[in-house]
Amino acid sequence: MSVDLWIWVVTILVIIGFFVFDFFSHVRVPHAPSMKESAWWSTFYIAISIVFGIGLWYVWGGEHGIEFFSGYITEKALSVDNLFVFLIIMTSFRVPREYQQKVLLIGVVMALVMRGIFIALGAAVINQFSWVFYLFGAFLIYTGWKLTQDSGHSEDEDFDNAFVRFVRRILPTTDEYQGDAITVRMNGQRFITPMALVIVAIGSADLLFALDSIPAIYGLTQEPYIVFTANAFALMGLRQLYFLLGGLLERLVYLSYGLAAILAFIGVKLILHAMHMNELPFINGGHHIAWAPEIPTWLSLAVIVGILVVATVASLIKTRNDPPKSPVAEANTLH
């Protein structure tokens, strides 16, 4: 798959344009988005992702089209799981509802920048060292196992990581929000606000998310353009999805198990791919392992969709009689 430089430039400019539009049309003036607004824009971003995927399929062929949709669905699912952490951060810092959109948009932009860096590094490493697939595969299997151990999402958890504590120590911080300002001048001195701390917390969480998501999508495609666009389109609309899902987040009790299964499946796929391309001298004498099968992309897509459907349906059945708690609503009304 050959992607000209001008296509990269146009793609990046269009994605930047969407984020600029999102800021000036929705985020610049603080407000609490309605369910209708969130649903419409979530549908819009999913629709343009589908259109892009169909266009990519048409231009570069069905195999790459399936790779894009597999990567997009995987990254979207991982992004939904990330919303649990965003929820914890918002609740811990008592972020007023009308300011949450700005925090989320900045967080999504930071996530895309960091993932772009990881994508570039990953592509360079893969081009030089094919054995890195062994490491990616083992890491994803380990991450999947960890997800099954830490599957509970505690809404009462106080999110105060080391980086946030470090920022508090070195920079003067206000106790109260000053609108949606990140810094404020008081008595001739510049202070950062709790809004800045929330953004720092979101950014540091995004860094950890990238460590999971990039190896996962490289297990589905080795095309940097597909890896980048699948991540970008999965992140676009994440802000609206946060408000749209609302109390549904707490009902997805088996989502972590589903994501664990997906990561483990992709991890196995990566190890099989590494065995098929093997160059390590201490494994099979440095020759490829002929019996190692290559899992086709269409099967990967089917497995990913199937696991997500089962996890979602099982979660909704399990929690259908539970009383509604809506943790997002709690976070929105705490301040």
Secondary structure as the mmCIF struct_conf table of DSSP 4:
data_model
#
loop_
_struct_conf.conf_type_id
_struct_conf.id
_struct_conf.beg_label_comp_id
_struct_conf.beg_label_asym_id
_struct_conf.beg_label_seq_id
_struct_conf.end_label_comp_id
_struct_conf.end_label_asym_id
_struct_conf.end_label_seq_id
HELX_RH_AL_P HELX_RH_AL_P1 LEU A 5 ASP A 22
HELX_RH_PI_P HELX_RH_PI_P1 PHE A 23 VAL A 27
BEND BEND1 ARG A 28 VAL A 29
HELX_RH_AL_P HELX_RH_AL_P2 MET A 35 TRP A 60
HELX_RH_AL_P HELX_RH_AL_P3 GLY A 62 SER A 92
TURN_TY1_P TURN_TY1_P1 PHE A 93 ARG A 94
HELX_RH_AL_P HELX_RH_AL_P4 ARG A 97 GLN A 128
TURN_TY1_P TURN_TY1_P2 SER A 130 TRP A 131
HELX_RH_AL_P HELX_RH_AL_P5 VAL A 132 GLN A 149
TURN_TY1_P TURN_TY1_P3 ASP A 150 ASP A 150
TURN_TY1_P TURN_TY1_P4 GLU A 155 ASP A 156
HELX_RH_AL_P HELX_RH_AL_P6 ALA A 162 ILE A 170
BEND BEND2 LEU A 171 LEU A 171
STRN STRN1 THR A 173 THR A 173
BEND BEND3 ASP A 175 GLU A 176
TURN_TY1_P TURN_TY1_P5 GLY A 179 ASP A 180
BEND BEND4 ILE A 182 ILE A 182
STRN STRN2 THR A 183 MET A 186
TURN_TY1_P TURN_TY1_P6 ASN A 187 GLY A 188
STRN STRN3 GLN A 189 ILE A 192
HELX_RH_AL_P HELX_RH_AL_P7 PRO A 194 TYR A 218
TURN_TY1_P TURN_TY1_P7 GLY A 219 LEU A 220
HELX_RH_AL_P HELX_RH_AL_P8 PRO A 224 LEU A 235
TURN_TY1_P TURN_TY1_P8 MET A 236 GLY A 237
HELX_RH_AL_P HELX_RH_AL_P9 LEU A 238 LEU A 245
TURN_TY1_P TURN_TY1_P9 GLY A 246 GLY A 247
HELX_RH_AL_P HELX_RH_AL_P10 LEU A 248 ARG A 251
TURN_TY1_P TURN_TY1_P10 VAL A 253 TYR A 254
HELX_RH_AL_P HELX_RH_AL_P11 LEU A 255 HIS A 276
TURN_TY1_P TURN_TY1_P11 MET A 277 MET A 277
TURN_TY1_P TURN_TY1_P12 PRO A 281 PHE A 282
BEND BEND5 ILE A 283 ILE A 283
HELX_RH_3T_P HELX_RH_3T_P1 ASN A 284 GLY A 286
BEND BEND6 HIS A 287 HIS A 287
TURN_TY1_P TURN_TY1_P13 ALA A 290 TRP A 291
HELX_LH_PP_P HELX_LH_PP_P1 PRO A 293 PRO A 296
HELX_RH_AL_P HELX_RH_AL_P12 THR A 297 LYS A 318
TURN_TY1_P TURN_TY1_P14 THR A 319 ASN A 321
BEND BEND7 ASP A 322 ASP A 322
HELX_LH_PP_P HELX_LH_PP_P2 PRO A 323 PRO A 324
HELX_RH_AL_P HELX_RH_AL_P13 PRO A 327 THR A 333
#
